[in-house]
Amino acid sequence: MKKLTLAVLAVAIMGATTLAQADTRKANAVASWDAKAIKDTKSMLVVTPLKSLVFNYAEGLKGFNTQDGAFDITIQGQEQATDFKLTSKIVTDKLTRAADDSELTVGVKWNGVALSNSTDTTMVDVAAGTTAGLDFLAQDGAYNGKERVSGQGIFTFNIASAKQAGADAKFSDLADGYWDGDVKVQFTATWEGNFQ
């Protein structure tokens, strides 16, 4: 009787082991892209982001990745212009999640200088000789010509800070999840000259 019980017990253990080995685990993830289509070839200033931004938390670094965000910029040259300036400032920079009232602030930098939402950052100033990264706009015959001039520039984006229920929070203390929102930068182009 004892031998029979042991044999049944051994078969039961082997059967359980076999079932555990036959288990299947599966995981799915969904990637999302914002999509829109816009064409503008008439405005004096057109700025087009060339890709969307996705920030992922790097657990080992306890922070989010930094991204280069390229943009295409076009100006309509203004004949008789003697000076040209291009400035930018942040309009919106928050990513939110309603489930737990948490918020991320996106930082934006131009050539290492952080953009602000209260003051303009100079990107091009022909009179002052400031053209870094957008030299093609400041060339003679570009800003003061009669044709449209286009090229690309690059901002650096990062998740600069976080808040939880209105208070500053560490990235590592935030609950897992998804934040979304818009990052908007306003560009202002100014031509000076004797225009007719």
Disulfide bonds with the S-S distance in Angstrom:
none
